[in-house]
């Protein structure tokens, strides 16, 4: 009788080993499919031009015209808060790439938003430009993942390095194909201080490893 019992244990061990092997193969396959389902790293701003230099507030008004709207002294931003979509992020300064397009913060889910230092500081006359990633292949949702959910009337605030706070209200949220990005509308001179928040959106082009559109939030300084 001892021999049959040993044979049964051997059969069970073999069956258990086979089960573990099958389970491991299944998990590996699922992992590969999951990795493949994620979009590759995003080239977010590959076709988004940088703003052209704006005239100063003195030259942007007609002779004799007074500034009627509230405006703040120049001071770089250091924090952006958008309660409606749960965004509370530091803001770093960014410049331009060698090809003349906007640079971006590091491609990480925890990367801050980036203020283009060639644009006005938030609260000055003209459009201040702040960009951020929508997501990353490795880490998932990034700082501006929910930017498209904003709607007219939502409020946001920018704390500046001089400790003052510029408060804005959203006036419009729009999606534009990158091939037809409306630079004049997004970056053009405004009658008072304004803000533009920009991220990726639309469908994903796997060949170019980029989203096909950009989401742009337009906001104006509150009185």
C-alpha positions as CSV (number, residue, x, y, z in Angstrom):
1,X,0.0,0.0,0.0
2,X,2.8,2.5,0.6
3,X,3.8,2.5,-3.1
4,X,0.4,3.6,-4.4
5,X,0.3,6.5,-1.9
6,X,3.6,7.8,-3.1
7,X,2.4,7.6,-6.7
8,X,-0.7,9.6,-5.9
9,X,1.4,12.3,-4.2
10,X,3.7,12.4,-7.3
11,X,0.7,12.8,-9.6
12,X,-0.7,15.6,-7.4
13,X,2.6,17.3,-7.4
14,X,2.9,17.1,-11.1
15,X,-0.7,18.4,-11.6
16,X,0.0,21.2,-9.2
17,X,3.2,22.1,-11.0
18,X,1.4,22.1,-14.3
19,X,-1.3,24.4,-12.9
20,X,1.3,26.8,-11.6
21,X,2.9,26.9,-15.0
22,X,-0.4,27.6,-16.8
23,X,-1.2,30.3,-14.3
24,X,2.1,31.9,-14.8
25,X,1.8,31.8,-18.5
26,X,-1.7,33.4,-18.3
27,X,-0.5,36.2,-16.0
28,X,2.4,36.9,-18.4
29,X,0.1,37.0,-21.3
30,X,-2.3,39.4,-19.5
31,X,0.6,41.6,-18.6
32,X,1.9,41.7,-22.2
33,X,-1.6,42.6,-23.4
34,X,-2.0,45.2,-20.8
35,X,1.4,46.8,-21.6
36,X,0.5,46.7,-25.3
37,X,-2.8,48.4,-24.7
38,X,-1.2,51.4,-23.1
39,X,-0.2,54.2,-25.4
40,X,3.5,54.7,-25.9
41,X,5.2,57.8,-24.5
42,X,3.4,61.0,-25.7
43,X,5.1,63.7,-27.8
44,X,2.6,66.2,-26.5
45,X,3.6,69.4,-28.2
46,X,5.3,68.3,-31.3
47,X,3.3,70.6,-33.6
48,X,2.2,73.3,-31.2
49,X,3.9,76.6,-32.0
50,X,5.1,79.0,-29.3
51,X,3.4,82.3,-28.8
52,X,4.8,85.3,-30.7
53,X,6.1,88.1,-28.5
54,X,3.2,90.3,-27.3
55,X,3.3,94.1,-27.2
56,X,3.7,95.6,-23.8
57,X,0.6,96.9,-22.0
58,X,1.6,100.5,-22.9
59,X,1.7,99.8,-26.6
60,X,-1.3,97.5,-26.7
61,X,-3.7,100.3,-25.8
62,X,-4.7,103.2,-28.0
63,X,-3.3,106.6,-27.2
64,X,-5.2,108.2,-24.3
65,X,-7.0,104.9,-23.5
66,X,-6.9,104.0,-19.8
67,X,-6.5,100.5,-18.4
68,X,-10.0,99.7,-17.0
69,X,-9.5,96.2,-15.9
70,X,-7.7,94.9,-12.9
71,X,-4.1,93.8,-13.5
72,X,-1.2,92.7,-11.3
73,X,2.4,93.5,-11.3
74,X,4.7,90.9,-12.9
75,X,5.4,87.9,-10.7
76,X,6.1,84.3,-11.9
77,X,3.5,81.7,-10.9
78,X,4.5,78.9,-8.4
79,X,1.2,77.1,-7.8
80,X,-2.0,76.4,-9.7
81,X,-5.3,75.3,-8.1
82,X,-8.4,74.1,-10.0
83,X,-10.9,72.8,-7.4
84,X,-13.5,71.6,-9.9
85,X,-11.1,68.9,-11.2
86,X,-9.0,68.4,-8.2
87,X,-5.8,70.0,-9.5
88,X,-3.3,71.4,-7.0
89,X,0.1,71.5,-8.5
90,X,3.4,73.5,-8.4
91,X,4.2,75.4,-11.5
92,X,7.7,75.4,-13.0
93,X,9.0,77.7,-15.7
94,X,9.6,76.3,-19.3
95,X,11.0,77.7,-22.5
96,X,11.2,76.6,-26.1
97,X,12.6,73.6,-27.9
98,X,15.2,73.9,-30.6
99,X,12.5,73.7,-33.3
100,X,10.6,76.7,-31.8
101,X,7.7,74.7,-30.2
102,X,6.8,74.8,-26.6
103,X,8.8,72.8,-24.2
104,X,7.1,70.6,-21.5
105,X,7.7,69.5,-18.0
106,X,9.2,66.0,-17.5
107,X,7.1,63.1,-18.8
108,X,5.9,61.8,-15.4
109,X,2.5,61.5,-13.8
110,X,3.7,63.6,-10.9
111,X,5.3,66.3,-13.0
112,X,4.1,69.9,-12.3
113,X,2.4,72.1,-14.8
114,X,4.7,74.4,-16.7
115,X,4.4,78.2,-17.3
116,X,5.9,79.5,-20.6
117,X,8.3,82.2,-19.4
118,X,8.0,84.0,-22.7
119,X,4.3,84.8,-21.9
120,X,3.0,87.3,-19.4
121,X,2.9,86.2,-15.8
122,X,-0.7,85.4,-14.6
123,X,-2.4,88.6,-13.7
124,X,-0.5,90.8,-16.2
125,X,-2.2,92.0,-19.4
126,X,-2.3,89.3,-22.1
127,X,-2.5,85.5,-22.1
128,X,-0.3,83.7,-19.6
129,X,0.4,80.2,-20.9
130,X,0.5,77.1,-18.6
131,X,0.8,73.6,-20.1
132,X,0.7,70.1,-18.6
133,X,0.6,66.4,-19.5
134,X,-2.6,64.5,-19.8
135,X,-1.1,61.1,-19.1
136,X,1.9,58.9,-19.5
137,X,2.2,55.3,-20.7
138,X,4.1,54.2,-17.7
139,X,2.3,56.0,-14.9
140,X,-1.2,56.8,-16.2
141,X,-3.1,60.0,-15.5
142,X,-1.0,63.2,-15.2
143,X,-1.7,66.7,-13.9
144,X,-4.1,67.9,-16.7
145,X,-5.9,64.5,-17.2
146,X,-9.3,66.0,-16.3
147,X,-8.7,69.4,-18.0
148,X,-11.3,68.7,-20.6
149,X,-14.0,68.4,-17.9
150,X,-13.8,72.1,-17.1
151,X,-16.7,74.3,-18.2
152,X,-17.4,78.0,-18.4
153,X,-17.9,79.6,-15.0
154,X,-15.5,77.3,-13.2
155,X,-12.9,79.1,-11.1
156,X,-9.2,78.6,-10.7
157,X,-6.3,80.5,-9.0
158,X,-2.6,81.0,-9.5
159,X,-0.4,81.8,-6.6
160,X,2.6,83.9,-7.6
161,X,6.1,84.2,-6.2
162,X,5.3,87.5,-4.6
163,X,2.6,85.7,-2.6
164,X,-0.2,87.4,-4.3
165,X,-3.0,85.2,-5.9
166,X,-4.5,85.8,-9.4
167,X,-8.0,84.4,-9.6
168,X,-9.6,83.5,-12.9
169,X,-12.9,82.2,-14.3
170,X,-13.1,79.8,-17.2
171,X,-14.8,81.4,-20.3
172,X,-14.3,78.6,-22.8
173,X,-12.9,75.0,-23.2
174,X,-12.1,73.9,-26.8
175,X,-10.4,71.1,-28.6
176,X,-8.2,71.9,-31.7
177,X,-6.5,69.5,-34.1
178,X,-2.8,70.0,-33.8
179,X,-2.5,70.4,-37.6
180,X,-4.8,73.4,-37.3
181,X,-3.8,74.9,-34.0
182,X,-5.3,78.5,-33.9
183,X,-2.3,80.4,-32.6
184,X,-3.9,83.8,-33.0
185,X,-6.9,82.8,-31.0
186,X,-5.0,81.1,-28.2
187,X,-2.0,83.4,-28.0
188,X,-3.4,86.7,-29.4
189,X,-3.6,90.0,-27.5
190,X,-6.4,90.2,-25.0
191,X,-8.2,93.3,-23.6
192,X,-7.1,92.3,-20.1
193,X,-5.2,89.7,-18.1
194,X,-6.1,86.1,-19.2
195,X,-4.9,82.6,-18.9
196,X,-4.5,79.6,-21.3
197,X,-4.2,76.1,-20.0
198,X,-3.1,73.6,-22.6
199,X,-2.8,69.8,-22.7
200,X,-3.3,66.9,-25.2
201,X,-6.6,65.4,-26.2
202,X,-8.6,63.7,-29.0
203,X,-7.7,60.4,-30.4
204,X,-4.3,58.8,-30.1
205,X,-2.0,58.3,-33.2
206,X,0.1,55.3,-32.4
207,X,2.3,55.7,-35.5
208,X,3.4,59.2,-34.4
209,X,3.1,58.4,-30.6
210,X,1.0,61.5,-30.1
211,X,-2.5,62.7,-29.4
212,X,-4.0,64.3,-32.5
213,X,-5.5,67.4,-30.7
214,X,-5.0,69.9,-27.9
215,X,-7.4,70.9,-25.2
216,X,-7.3,74.6,-24.5
217,X,-8.9,76.3,-21.5
218,X,-9.5,80.0,-21.8
219,X,-9.9,82.0,-18.6
220,X,-10.1,85.7,-17.6
221,X,-8.9,87.4,-14.5
222,X,-11.7,88.1,-12.0
223,X,-12.2,91.7,-10.9
